[in-house]
Amino acid sequence: MIRTGLNSILTLSVIGALCLTPIAAADSDETVSAAAALDLRPGDEADMCDPATPQIRATVNNVTAEGILLVEVYSDDASNFLEKEARLRRARVAAEDGTQVVCLNIDGPGRYAVASYHDIDGDRKLDKKWNRLPKEPFALSTNPRLKLRKPRFEEAAFDAGETGADIVLNLRD
């Protein structure tokens, strides 16, 4: 009787182990599929972070693991701030929970501004409310208090030295 009970336990353990393996494989496949489902394209990648390279190293706070995190670097062109013409570099990466660091290479020292938003639905667009303010979490370098108008370059501008700059962006709704 003891032997039969022990055999039953061993058999159940082996069956349980075999049943768990496909479930774990399915979970990893779902994770890969979820990442593949994001519309991340060639050229969207961030640069490798390197404190010796001229780059903006943006630490983005308050991110959740859904959708895409976008970070853009703008040149010192006050008239075109947040317009495509003034954008020097953009990166789109899979959003992760908590704090995320995104690095973007720059040509060298200068005055820059950074804009970021969390594209929660992953549609590659910043969703806006009825009053044209962002509906998805967003941030600007220097984390200025926003007004009911388009932000100005001077409000988000910072100076980058020979090795660039380390900035912190606090996403907010």
Secondary structure, 3 states (H helix, E strand, C coil): CHHHHHHHHHHHHHHHHHHHHHHHHHHHHHHHHHHHHCCCCCCCCCECCCCCCCEEEEEEEEECCCCEEEEEEECCCHHHCCCHHHEEEEEEEECCCEEEEEEEECCCCEEEEEEEEEECCCCCCCCECCCCCECCCEEECCCCCCCCCCCCHHHHCEEEECCEEEEEEECEC
